[in-house]
Amino acid sequence: MKRTKVINHAGFRKRWRVYRMAPVAMAVGAVFVLTGCEKSDENVTLYQNSDDCSRANPSMSQQCADAYNNALREAKRTAPKYASRADCVAEFGENQCTQAPAQAGTGAEPQQSGGFWMPLMAGYMMGRMMGGGYSQQPLFTSRAPNSPANGKFVDAGGRNYGPVASGRSMNVPKSAMAPKPAMTHTVTRGGFGETVAKQNAAAHRSAAPMPRRSTGG
């Protein structure tokens, strides 16, 4: 009889503990789900111009044009700025540079009376926001043979998004679509290329498989 009482009590305690812990487990699971959503990547498509976007999305011509124009404004604000045309051309190649608008000037003095220079926008990323609208970021490329950005889409921060081609979709970190700081200083010749090279090296390190640890004999 005593054994029966002990077994019954243990069973009651076991069921009581499971009942009390279930809501806690559900709450922890919900936190993991929310955290996963917050940290998830964003799907974007890369285009060279609004026409490419419109051809791929006939019903979104206006959204394509709006995203392109917004990216152009961002490019003027965030693109690397150079004190001379020669510095910009050395970094990005011939026919890849334009004069920066006056409002995009920096605190430094230009080497030429024509003002500062910046690379032309070569394309843009476009992604759907959770709120319903679209986000965008300008992209640049280099035609300078020795540049790590040669033939690649890169953003104002030097992040590499692969070959220049319209219509490619990919997942990018949410930080890639966040507004970039305005460029308020000039870049020295080769400086942006160094930034791209560092970003490439960091990306390769993060993608490299972790070495296996020996367990010994």
FILO-426976 format. One record per residue: x, y, z of N, C-alpha, C, O, CB in turn; residue in three letters. Coordinates in steps of 0.05 Angstrom, whole numbers, plus 5000, padded with zeros to 4 digits. Glycine has a CB too. Layout:
# FILO-426976
XYZXYZXYZXYZXYZALA ...
This chain:
# FILO-426976
501749765000500050005000501750255000501150444986498150005024MET 503850255016505650495017506950534990507250764981507750465039LYS 507750304977508950334951507050454931507850624915509950064941ARG 504450374933502450484915502150784919502050934899499750344919THR 502150874944501851164949504251314938503951524926501651214980LYS 506651204942509051344932508951364902509651574891511551194941VAL 508251154889508151154859506051354850506651504831507450874848ILE 503751364862501651554854502551844858502152014840499051504869ASN 503851894880504752164886506952254866506952474856505852194914HIS 508752064860510752134840509552194813510452374799512851904838ALA 507552034806506252074780504852344779505052484759504151864775GLY 503552424802502252684803504352904800503953104786500652714829PHE 506552874815508653084814509753104786510353334776510853024834ARG 510152884773511252884745509353034726510253194710511752604735LYS 506752964728504853094710504653394717504353554698502052964713ARG 504853464742504653744750507053904739506754134730504553774781TRP 509453784740511753924730511553964700512354174690514353764737ARG 510653764685510453794656508454014650508854174631509553524643VAL 506154024664504154224659505154504664504554684649501654174677TYR 506854534685507854804691510054894672510355124666508954804719ARG 511554694661513854764643512954814615514354954600515854554644MET 510754704607509954724578509755014569510755084548507254594574ALA 508355204584508255474575511055604573511455764555506555644594PRO 512855534591515555644589516955564564518155724550517155564614VAL 516655304557517855204533516755344508518255404490517554904530ALA 514155384508512855524486513955814484514355914462509855524489MET 514255944507515256224506518156234495518756414479515156344534ALA 519856044504522556044494522555984464524156114450524155824509VAL 520855804455520755754427519955994411520956044389518755524421GLY 518056144422517156394408519356594406519656724385514756514423ALA 521056614427523356794426525256714404526256884389524756804453VAL 525756454402527556364381526456424353527956504335528056064383PHE 523856394349522656444323522856744317523556814294519656354323VAL 522256914336522357204331525257284326525757454308521257354355LEU 527157174341529957244336530857164309532257304295531757114357THR 529956924300530656834274529557014252530957064232529656554269GLY 527157114256525957294236527457564235527857674214522957344243CYS 528257654259529557914260532357904247533258104236529858004289GLU 533657674248536357644238536357534210538557504198537957474256LYS 534057464198534057344172534957534151534757774154531257244165SER 536057424129536957584107534657694091532357614095538857424089ASP 535257884074533258004057533757924028535957934019533258314060GLU 531657854014531857773986531758023968529858173970529657573978ASN 533758053951533858283934534358193905535357973901535958493943VAL 533758373886534458323858536158553848535658783855531958293841THR 538258483833540058683823539458753794539058583777542958583825LEU 539359013788538759113761540759323754541859463771535859233759TYR 541259353728543059563718541559823714542760043716544359483692GLN 538959813708537360053704534459983708533759753712537860173676ASN 532760193708529860143713528559993690526559853694528460413717SER 529560023665528459873643528759573646526859423640529759963616ASP 531059483656531459203661529459103682528358883679534359143671ASP 528959263702527059193723524259183712522758993719527259393746CYS 523559373696520859383684520359143666518159033665520359643670SER 522359073650521958843632521558583647520058413639524458813613ARG 522958563670522658323686520058323703519058113711525058293705ALA 519058573708516558603724514758803711514559033720517358693753ASN 513358723690511658913674509559063691508959293684510258763652PRO 508658943712506559073728507759253749506259383764504858863742SER 510359273750511759433771513459663759515459743771513459263789MET 512759753736514359963722514860203740517060313741513160043696SER 512760293753512960533770514760483794516460653800510260633779GLN 514460253806516160183829519060163821520860243835515159923842GLN 519460053797522260023786523460303782525760343790522259863760CYS 521960483770522960753765523460903791525561043794521060913748ALA 521660873810521961013836524460903851526061063861519460963854ASP 524860643851527160523864529760623851531760673864526960223864ALA 529760633824532160723810532761013816535161073822531660693779TYR 530761183816531261463822532161513851533861673857528761623817ASN 530961353869531861373897534761283900536261393916529961203915ASN 535461073885538260973886540161183875542361213885538460713871ALA 539361323854540961533843541561753864543761853866539661663818LEU 539461823878539862033899541761933921543462083931537162103912ARG 541461673928543261563948546161553938548061593953542361283956GLU 546461493912549161483900550561743903552861763909548961393871ALA 549061963897550262223899551162293928553062433932548362443889LYS 549662183947550162243975552462063986553962154003547662203991ARG 552561813978554261613992556661523976558461393987552661384000THR 556761573949558961473933561561583942561661813952558461533903ALA 563761443938566361553944566961803927566261803904568661343940PRO 568062003939568662253926571662293923573262223940567462503941LYS 572462413900575362443894575862743889574162883878576162273870TYR 578262833896578963113892579663173863579663413856581363183910ALA 580162973847580763023819579562793801579062573811583763033814SER 579062863776578062663757580062433754579262203752577462793730ARG 582662503753584662303749584662093771584961853766587462433749ALA 584162173796584061983818581661793815581861553820583862133845ASP 579361903807576961743803577361543780576561313782574561923798CYS 578461643758578861473734580861253740580461023731579861643710VAL 582861303756584861103763583560883779584360643778587161223780ALA 581460943794580060753811577860603796577460363800578860893835GLU 576360743779574060623766574260593736572560453724571660793772PHE 576160723723576460693694575260923679573761083690575260433685GLY 575960943653574961153636571861123632570760903632576261143608GLU 570661353629567761373625566061263648563761193645566961223600ASN 567361243671565961133695565661343717564661293738567460893706GLN 566561593711566461803732564862043723564662103699569361883739CYS 563762183742562262423736562762623759563662553780559262363734THR 562262883754562563083774560463043796558063003789562563363762GLN 561263063820559363053843557763313845558963523841560862983869ALA 555163293850553663533853554563703877555863593895550663473857PRO 554063953877555064133897554164053925555764063944554064423892ALA 551663953928550763883955552163633965551963563989547763843955GLN 553463483947554863243955557863293960559363113963554563023934ALA 558663553961561363623965562363553993560763474010561763923961GLY 564963563996566163494022567563724034567663944023568163254018THR 568663684057570163894071572863954059574164154066570363834100GLY 573863774042576463804030576363984006574164043995577663534022ALA 578664083997578764253974579364093949581163923949580964473977GLU 577864123927578463973903581064073890581864303894576164003883PRO 582363883876584863953863584364113837586164233826586463703857GLN 581864103827581164243802578864423807577264383826580564033780GLN 578664633791576464823794573764703789571664813797576865063776SER 573664473776571164343769569764213792567464123789571664133748GLY 571064193815569764073839570663783842572663693832566864093836GLY 568963633857569563353864568463163843566763233827568463283891PHE 569562913843568762713824567862463839568762403861570962643805TRP 566062313826564962063838564461863816564161943793562462123855MET 564261603822563561403802560661423794558961493810564261123812PRO 560061353770557261333761555961093774557260893779557161313730LEU 553361113779551860883789551660683767550760743745549060973800MET 552460433772552460223752549960043754549459883736554960053755ALA 548460063776546159903780544959953807545860133821546759603776GLY 543059793815541859823841540659563850539859393834539760043841TYR 540459533877539159303889536359393897535959613906540659193914MET 534459213894531659283900530459043916530558813908529959343875MET 529359113939528158903956525458993968524959233971530058833979GLY 523758793974521158853985521358884015522458704029519158633977ARG 520359094026520359144055517959004068515958964055520459444062MET 518258944093516058814108513658994109511358894111516958724136MET 514059254110511859444111510259474085508159594085512859714119GLY 511359364064509859364038511259514016510759453993507259484043GLY 512959704022514359854001516859713992517259473996515060134011GLY 518559863979521059743968523459903978523360153981521059743937TYR 525659763983528159893991530059863968529859683951529259774017SER 532060033967534060023946536760123955536960273975533060183922GLN 538860043941541560133947542960163920542759983903543059943966GLN 544460373916546060403891548360213891549460143911546960693888PRO 549160143867551459963863553360093843552560243825550559683853LEU 555960033846558060143829559659923817559559693827559760353844PHE 561259983797563159783786565559923776565560173771561859613764THR 567759783772570159893761570959753735570459523731572459873781SER 572159913717573259803692576359823692577659763673572159953668ARG 577359903715580359913718581359633721580459483739581160093742ALA 583259543704584059263704585059153730584558923737586259233684PRO 586359323746587559223771585759263795586559203818590159363776ASN 583359353791581559403814580159153822579158993805579459623806SER 579859093848578358863858575358893852573858693855578858823888PRO 574559133845571659173838571259153808568959203798570759453848ALA 573259073793572959053764570858843756571158603763575658983751ASN 568858933741566758743732564858653754563358463750568058513720GLY 565058773778563458683801561458913809562059143805565158603825LYS 559258833820557459023833558459063861558658863876554458923832PHE 558959303869559759363897558059603907557259773891562759423899VAL 557559603933556059833944557960053954560460023951554159743966ASP 556860263965558560483974560460413996562460544000556760713983ALA 559860204010561560114032563659914023565259824039559959984053GLY 563659843997565659653986564859363987566559193980568159684001GLY 562359303994561459023995561058923967559859063950558958994012ARG 561958683961561858563934559358393931558758223948564458393929ASN 557858433909555458283904555658113878553658033867553058463902TYR 558058063870558457883847558458033820558458273819556357673847GLY 558457873798558757993771556558193765554258163774558757773751PRO 557158393748555258583739553358443720554158363698556558833725VAL 550858403728548858273711546058343722545658343747549257963711ALA 544258403705541458473713539858223718540158023705540158653692SER 538058243737536158033742536957823762535457633767535457903717GLY 539357843773540257643793538857703819538757923829543257643796ARG 537857493832536657513859538557373878539757173872533857383860SER 538657483902540357373923539457463950537957663953543357453918MET 540357323970539857403998542157574008544457494005539257154016ASN 541557794021543557964032542858024061540458014068543958234016VAL 544758094078544058164106542358424105542658584087546658214122PRO 540658444125538958684127540658944128539859154119537158674151LYS 543058924139544859154141545659254113546259494110547259094157SER 545559074093546359164066544359364054545159524038546558914048ALA 541859344063539859524052539359764071537659934065537259374048MET 540759774093540460004111541760254099543660224084541759944139ALA 540660494105541860734094544760764101545560714124540360984104PRO 546360844082549260874086549861164094548361344087550860804060LYS 551961214109552661484117553561644093554661534074554861484138PRO 553061904094553962084072557062094071558362094092552762364075ALA 558062104047560962124044561762414047561162584030561962014016MET 563162474069563762754075566762814073567663024082562862824103THR 568262634061571162684057571962554031570662374021572862574081HIS 574162644020575162533995576762274000577862244022576862733980THR 576762103980578161843982580761873966580761983944576461613971VAL 582961773976585461783962585461583939583861383940587861733980THR 587061623919587161433897587861153906589761103921589261523876ARG 586160963899586560683907585260613934585160383942589460623909GLY 584260813948583160773975580560603974580260423991582561023988GLY 578860653955576360493953576960213946575760023956574360623933PHE 578860173928579659903920580759743944580159503947581759903899GLY 582159873962583159743986580859654004580859444016585059924001GLU 578759834005576459764021575059514009574159344024574460004022THR 574759503983573459273970575059023975573958813981573159323939VAL 577759043973579458813978579158704006579158464011582458883972ALA 578958894026578658814054575958674058575758474072578859054072LYS 573858784045571258664047571258384035570058194046569058834033GLN 572558354012572758083999574157884017573257654020574258103972ASN 576357974030577957794047576257714071576357484080580457934056ALA 574757904082573057844106570857644098570157464113571758094117ALA 569657674074567557494065568657214060567357024067566357604039ALA 571157194050572356934045572956794072572556554075574856954029HIS 573756944092574356834118571856724131571856514143575657034136ARG 569656884129567156794142565956554127564456394140565157024142SER 566556524101565456294086567156044088566255834081565056374057ALA 569656074097571455844098570455654120569655734141574355944104ALA 570655384114569855184134571655194158574055234156569854904122PRO 570555144182572155134206573854884206572954674199570255144231MET 576454914214578154674215577254484236576354564258581054754220PRO 577454224230576654024250578753994272581154004267576253744236ARG 577753974296579553944318580253644322578453474322578354064344ARG 582753584326583553304330582753214358583153364378586553274326SER 581652974359580752874385583052714398582852634422578352694382THR 585152674383587452524395586952234395584752134389587952624423GLY 589052084402588751794402588951704430588751464436590951654386GLY 
